[in-house]
């Protein structure tokens, strides 16, 4: 009886198994970009907003900063930078600490 039971157990263990098909394809999902948005307010001057943008946003020119400052004033907000989350958080924090009114970070 022990042999019959052993044979049945071992027989099940040696049954062929079907492995799922393997693929070499790796799916990569890009990290999302984030938008840094400055909002209009009643206490920051045009000069201060433009200076902050030039100071804290890499590659920001004076002309672009003034264009964005006008957009903030006339449209209520402007996207001043778009990119990966970590630098977006840094620029958002720096602008907020400089006194600018900031919208929460948004996924682009």
Secondary structure, 3 states (H helix, E strand, C coil): CHHHHHHHHHHHHCCCCCCCCCCCCCCCCCCCCEEEEEECCCCCCHHHHHHHHHHHCCCCCHHHHHHHHHHHHHHCEEEEEEECHHHHHHHHHHHHHCCCEECCCEEC
